[in-house]
Amino acid sequence: MSALKELVEFVVQSMVDHPQEVAVSEVGYGAEVTMELSVAEGDMGRVIGSRGRTINAIRTIVQVLAVKQGKRATLELLEPEAEGN
């Protein structure tokens, strides 16, 4: 598991009500990585924060750590899947 993935999991699990439903996956290899974050539907607002400040702060931390590793990383927050359709 990469340091970027561990960092995102740790930060997000620390702030949500359902940490067991936090999932982070890495897409892409080499110098360009996209991280996909999914959380429980009830935790979306907590992760996004007021006017998106919380998710943007997490994205900034990820980008800084990626630059230190010589990579470029982006963090995408995935919408929860609708149940029962």
N, C-alpha and C positions, 0 to 999 in steps of 0.2 A: 504494500500500500504506500502510495506516495505521501510526502509531507503535506502537499497541498490538500489532498483528499482528507487526511487525518485532521488537519486544521479546520476545514469546513465542517466536518462531522462534529468535532469537539465544540466549536463555537455554537453551532445551531442546536445541538442536543442540549447544551447548557441553558438555552433560552426558551425552549418549547415545553408544552405540557405532555406531549407524547414522543419522547426521545427515541423510542423503539421504532417509530415510523419514519425516521429520518433516513434517507437514502441518497448517497452521492455516487455518481458514476463519472468516469473520465472517458471522453471521446477524443480520439486523435492521439498521436504519438509524436515524439521528437520535440521540436521547439515550440509547437503550437498545440495547446490543450484546451478543450472546452469541458467544463465541469457542469454536470446536470444535477440539480438539487431538487428533491421532492420531499414534502412534509405532509402531515395530516391536514385535512381541509380546515380544521379549526385553528391550526397554528399558522396559517398563511399570513394573517394580519400581523401577528407577532414578528414573523420573519421579515415582512416587508417594512413594517414600521411606519411612522408618520411621514407622509409624502415620500416614501421610499428610502428614507435615510438609513435605516438599519441594513437593508440588503445592499445598498450602495457602499456602506462602510465595510461590509464583509467582502464585497468585490474589490475594493481598494486594497484591503489586506492581502487578498489572494494575488492580485497583480504585483504588489511589492515583493512578496515572497517568490513569485515566479521569476521576476527580473533578477533577483539575487541568485536564482538557479540557472540563469541564462535562457529562460523560457518566456513564452507569452501565453497568458491564461485568461480565459473569460469564465464567468459564472452565470449560468442560466437557472432561473427558478421555474420549474415545471408546474403547470396547472394540475390540480388533482383530477383524476379520472372520474367521470360520472359513473355511479353504480346503478345497476338494474336496468340498463338500456338494452 
